Amino acid sequence: MATDNNLPFEMTTDALNDWLQSLSSLPNTQAAHQLGQALKQLKEQKYPASELFPVLINLTPLTLHFSTSLSSILSSDTQHSDKVFKLAKLSMQLPRQLALLFCQLVESKGLAAGVLQTCIYYAFQLMGYSLRCYNLFYEMPSTSLWKKSASLYKLAVENDCLAQPQTTKLAEFKAQLTIESVLKRNLLFTILAPTLFKTDEISHFFQLANDSAHLLEISVNRDTHDFGFYWDLKSDIPPCPAKKNYRSLPENFMALNTTRISHELQLGTISTQLSPSTQNKLALMLSGYRQVFGSIIPGLPSSSKLIAGFNSICAYLQEQNKLSKISQLSSQLPETSNHDFNLSLVPLEHQRNVFDADRRPFTKQQNLGKGVNLLKTPNKSYLIAESRGLECWTGDIVLLYKEQHPVSLAIIRQQSFSELSNANHFLLEHLSGSCNIYSIVNSSIDTNALLVGENSDNPQVFLAAGKYVIDSKIPLTIGKSLHLIACIESNNFFARFKFSFS
């Protein structure tokens, strides 16, 4: 019998049941903390699979119960206190830790076929509930869960058990009874991008994914061309929109086709508790925004310059700030001054285009972006940029600017090729609010923060792609700090947060 002094129970069914019974007399928060500690201790100890497997199965119901009860209480709390963040992390970590313990069992090798399938199935289920909590509290995606998911998927394929029916007594698992259907649920829930919506809708998103996972079509056939999303099975990145359309599937990628789900949402044959506007927005996104591309308003387009990519946008805005400061200094110099700083060559902004390359007071050649035509659509949330030579990626951030107009940010949500105009069309989701750039205090690297709607009720910040922690503070050179409250969006191009100044 394997025992450990730190573990609150012996590795037997009776001892475990007695300990679980003792938790029922404690307050939910205290009992959840004790369960979390037990899961950590189980991970640190090397127990034989024959002892660990039944313990993990028996711990699953309570793990789901505490995670769900904590998340339901905390999701209605808008105070963002330290206590709330700690409990939110606990509700996420409980199913995550248990999922990783099932993964640990899978990696131990030598499991019987039935036990292996059950471990993979339970791991995927618990990962799904952990992802639900990550989204409920607007945490950054867990890259380790997606890396483990890819490994489990490959193992299930090798053992030919993707479509094998699994037996479970848990009501939470009964909507998905195969490994493939659970995986589809997790994939669909993620590509619905729940953090772009309100907190009270995220649970409805999870239910939608539960009910509609069977409509998601997946394929690893490299001849697949018609798909709007994909999953890189070699990386730790969550599934995301395909960066380019109508190209063959790269090796070690999985194509995700959401056309059927979009169609059913548009028809209203899928029952959801989402608002009609949210349901329509989802249907539009899952269809690749075909309706928007097909409804361009005829008329003369407006011209603009477009800069793509976080670093390029930051470089441009920094130069804009320099030019603005030089222009201000030039206007403040006394006319009788004998000092010649050559600042008089830079007129005030209203007198000319300060980005005119022939008269710019910088020797370094700056990237001024590419010219595009902006086409209007009936949908006020989107516009379409048309260009014949522009190369951009779906999901990237772009900056639009033209003379006598304030700059604005947008995100490329989809792209298409127009045979009528023989040009690329980039569907842009415009971000309302003024755009400002600030430097981050960091002695080792030059980093910046792009703020949108700084003085509005919903200020947001774009940071370079990377790992950030909710409730952390990022100091700026202006003497303030960005308090990261919620991760709205994170991908290879940027990380986008709600924030407050502190």
N, C-alpha and C positions, 0 to 999 in steps of 0.2 A: 504494500500500500504506500503510495507516494504522498507525503505530507510536507508541509512547510510551515514554519512558525509564524510567518507573516500572513499567510492565507487564513481568513477567518473560518474556514471549514476544511474538513478532510475531503479527499477526492472520492467520496462515496455518495450514492444517491440519497441515502437517509440523512447523512450529515449536511448535504447541500440543501435538502428540503427543510431541515430544521433551521438553517441559517436564513433561507428565504422567508420562512415564517416569521423569524425575529425581525426582519426588515419591515414587515407589514405594520408593526406597532410604532414605527418611527415616522416623523414628518417626511413628506416626499423628498424635500431637498436633502435632508440628512441621509435618508436611505439611498438616494441617487449617488451621493458622494461616496458612500461605503461600497456601492456596487462598482463605481468607477475605480476605486482603489483595488478591489478584488480583481477586476479585469487587467489592470496594470501588473499585478503580482502574477497572474496566470501567464502573462506574456513573458515575464522575466524568467520564469521557471521552465525547465524542460520536462514536461510530463509526457508519458507514453500516449500515443494517439488513442489507444483503447480506453484510457482514463479521461483524457481531455475532451474527446468528442461528445460523450453524453452530458458532460458538465456544460459545455457550450450550448448544446441544444436546450438544456433546461434553463439556462440563463437568458435565452432569447426573449421569451414573453415579458419578463420584468424589464429588460433593457428597452424594449419597444414602449412599454407602458410609461416608464419614467421619462424617456426622451419625448414622447408625445405630450405627456401632461405638463412637462416643463415648458415646451415650446408653445403650447396653447396659452399658458399664463403669461409668458414673457412677450409673445408677439403683440399683445395688447398694451404693453408698457412702452410709452414714448419718451421716457425720461433719460434714457441712455446713461444710467448710472453705472458705477463700477460693478455693483452687485448684479445688475441686469446682464452686463457683458460676461461676467463669470458664469452665471447660470446658463446663458445662451451657449457658451462654449461647452459646458457640461452636457447639454442636450444634444450637441453635435458629436461630442467625443464618445458618448456611450455606444451608439450603433457603429461608429467608426472603429473603435477599439475591438468590439466583438467581431466585426467583419474581418479585421486584420488577423485576429486569432484564428478564424476559419481559414484564411489564406495561409497562415503559418502551418496549419494542419495539412493543407493541400501540398505545400512545399516540402513536407516531411517525407514524402514518397511512401510507397508500399501500402497505401490504403486500398481496401477492397473497393471494387467498382461502385457499389451502392453508396458506400460512405463517401467516396470521392465526389460523386454527383451531388450528394446532399450538401457537402461542404461548399462546393462551387455555388449551388443554388442559394444557400443561406447567406453566403458572402455577398452575392449580388443583391439579394433582398435588403440586407442591412446597409450596404453601400447606398442603395436608393433612398432609404430613410435618413441616412446621414446627409446625402445631397439635399434632401428636402429641408433639413435644418440649416444647412449652409446658406441656402437661398432665403429662408425665412428671416435670417438675421443678417443678410447681405454681406456675408463673409466672402473672401476670395476663394475661388475653386480649389479643392484639394487635389493637387497634381498626383500625389501618391495613390489616391483612390483610382484615378484613371490609368495609371501605370499598372496597378494590380489588376484592374478590369481587363486590360489588354492581355495580360498573362493568363488570366482565368479563361477568357474567350478562346485563346489558342489551345489551351489544355482541353477544353470541352470539345473543340473540333477534333483534336487528336484522338479523344476517347469516344467520339461519335455519340455524344450524349446531349447535344444542344436541344434536341426536340423530345427527349425522353421525359414522360410525365413524372412529376415529383409528388410525393405524398407529404402533406402537412396538415396539422390541426389548427394552425394559426389563422385567424380570420383575416389578419393584415396581409397574408401571403396568398390567399385563395384566388385573387383576381389574376394572378400569374402562376401557372402551374408547370412551366418549363423554364429551363435556364435561358433559352433564347427569348422568351416573352418577357422575362425580368430584365434582361439586358436591353431589349427594345424599350421597355418602360423608362429605364435610366437614361438611355440615349435621347428619347423623345422629350423627357422632362427638361433635360439640359438645353437642347436646341430651341425649346420654347422661350429661352432667355427670361425666366421669371423675374429676375432682379430689375428688369426694365419697367416693372409694373408695381402696383401697390401691395403692401404686406398682406392685406386681407384677401387678395386674389391668388397668392402663391399656393395655398393649400388646394384651391380649385384647379390650379395648373397640374398639381401632382395627381389629383383625381382624374383629370382629363388624360394624362399620360397613362394612368392605370387602365382606364376604359378603352383607350384608343391605340395602345401599343401594337396590337395585331395589324393595324393599318400601315404601320411603318415598314417600308421595304428596304432591306439591307442586302448588300452584295459586295463580294471581294473580287469579282470578275473584272479583270483589267480592261475588258472591252466595254464596260459600262460607261455611258456618256451622260445620260439624262438624270442628274441628281443635283440637289441644291445644297447638300451638306455632306461632310465626310468626317471620318475619325481616323487619325494617324495612329496605327497600332504599334509604332515603334517609339512613340514619344509619351510624355506625361501630360499632354495638352488635351483638354476636353474636346468633344466634337464641336465643329464650328461650320459656318457657311463656307462653301467652296470658294476659293479665292479667284478662280477663273471658271467661266462657263464653257460647256460644250468641249471639254477636253477629256481624254481617256483617264481612267482612274489610276493614280500612281501606285506603284508596288507597295505592299504593306499598308494600304489604306482600305477603309470600308466606306462604300457609298451609302448614303442615307437619302431615300426618296420619300418626301412627305406629301406628294401630290394627292394621294387618296384622302389623307386627313384634311387637307385644305378643302377638297371638294365636299367632304361630308360636313365640315363646319359651315361652308357657304350655303349648303342646302338646309342646314339646321337639323340634320338627322342625328347628330351627336348631341346628347343632352349634357349641358354644362350649367354651372352656377355663375358663370362669368357674365359681365355686362355685355350687351350687344356690341358696343364700340370696341371692347377688348377682344371679343370673339372675332369680329370683322378684321381687326388689326392682325390677329394671329393667322387667320385664313389667308390674308394678303401676304404676310411674311412667308408662310409655308408654301405658297404657290410661286415664290420667286418674284413677287410683285408684278406679275404679268399684266394684271388689270391696269396698273399705273403706266407701265411701258406702252400699253396699247391705247392710252387715252390722253396723249399729249395734245395740248390746246394749240391749234394752228395760229400762226402769226409770227411776227418778227421776233427772234430770240434776243435776249440781252447778252452782251459780252462780258466776260470777267476773266480774271487770272486765277488759277488754281494751283496751290502747293499741297502736295501729299506727303504724309509722314510726320511723325511727332518731332523728330530732330530738325527736319527742314523747316517746319513751321516755327519752331523756337528760334532758329537762326535768323529767319526773316523778321520776326517780331523784335528780336534784339537789335537788329540793324535799324528797324523802324524807330525804336526808342532812341537810339543814338542820333538819328537824323532829326527827330523832334527836339531833342535837347540842344543840338547845335543850332537849329532854327531859332529856338527861343533865346539862346545866348546872342545870336546875331542881331536879333531885334532889340536886345537890351543894351548893346554897346553904344556909348555916346558917339555922336557924329564927329566930334572934334578929336576923337582918340587918335593918338599917333601910333598905336600898336596895330600891327598888321598880322592878324591870325588867319587871314584868308577865309574868315567866316562869312564875309559879305557875299561870297559866291553861293550861299545857300539861302534863298529867299524864304519868306514865311510860307507856311503850308498852303494858304489860300491863294498864293500868287502863282504857284506852278506845281507840277507833279514832282514831289520830292524823290520819286523813284526813277526819274529820268536818268538813264545810264550815262548819257553824255556829260551830265553836270554833277554827278554824284561825287562827294568828297572822300570816297574810299577807293583805295587802290585794289583791294581784294574784290574779285568778281563775285557778285551775289546771285544766287538762284532766284529769279523773279517769277518763277512759276510758268505754267503753260496756259495759253489762251484757250478758253472754252466758251461755247454758247450755252446759255442757261435757258432751258425749255420749261414752260409752266405745265402743271397738271391740275386736274380738278381737286386732287387730294392736297390740302394745304400743308400737310406735314412733310411732303416730299417735292423735290424738283429734280430735273434731269440735266446733267452736264453732258454736252455733246463734244466729242473731239476725235480727230482722225489719227493723231499720233501719240496720245497720252497713254502711258502704261500705269495702271493703278491696281491695287488689290482690294477685293471685297472685305469689309471690316476695318479698313484703314481710316484714319482721321485726315481731313483736308481743311485747308483754309481758303476762303474766297475773298478777293479784294479787287476793287477798281477805284479809279480816281474819284475823289469827293464823296466816297462812301466808306462807312466803317467796315473793318474786317469782320468776318463771321466764320464760325466753325461748323462743320458738318461731318457726318460719317457715311461712308459708302456702304449702303445696305445691299446692293445688288448691281450687276452690270449686264449689258446685253449688246449685241451687235445689230445695228439697223441696216438692213440691205437697201432700204429706200434712200438713205442719206450716205450710205457707205462709210459709216462712222460708229465709233463706240459710244454707247450710252451708259452713264454712271448715275444710278439712282441715289440721291443724297437726302439724308434725313437732317434737316437744318436744326441747329441748336440755338434757341433764342437766348438773347442776353449779350451784354458787352463782353469782349474777350480781352484779358490782360495777362501779361507774363511776369512771373516773379522768380528770382533766383533762390535756390535752396541752399541752406548752410551746409556745406560739405567740403572738407579740405582736400579730398582726394580726387574728386571728379566734378566736372561742370554739369550741374543738373538744374532743371527748371520745372516750374509748375505752370500749367495753362489754366486760368480761372475763367469760368463762364458764368455770367449773371452774378458777379461778386456781391452786388448790393441788392439782389432780389431775394424773394422768399425761398428760393431753391438754388442756392449757389452750388456749383460743381467744379471739380478740379480734375484735370487730365495730367497724369504722371507717366513717365517712361515705363514701358513694360517691365515688370519685375514682381517681387514678392513684398507685399505690405501687410500690415496688421491693423485690423479694425480697432478703434479706440486709441490708436497711437497718435503721436504728435510729430509733425515735420517742421522744424524751424526754418523760417525764411530770413533773408538778409535784411528785410525791412523791420525786423524786430518783433514780428508776430509769428505764430505757429499755425499750421493747418492741423486741425483735429479731425481725423478721418472717422466719419460716422457710419457710412454704408458704402459698400462696393456695388456700384451699379453695373459695371461692365469691365471685363478683363480679357485680353487676348494677346496675340503676339505683337501688337502694335502699340498698345497703351493700357493703362489702368485708370478707370474713371470712378470717382467717388463723390458722394455728398460730404460736405465738410462744414465746419464752423471755425472762426478765428479764435485763438486763445492767446 
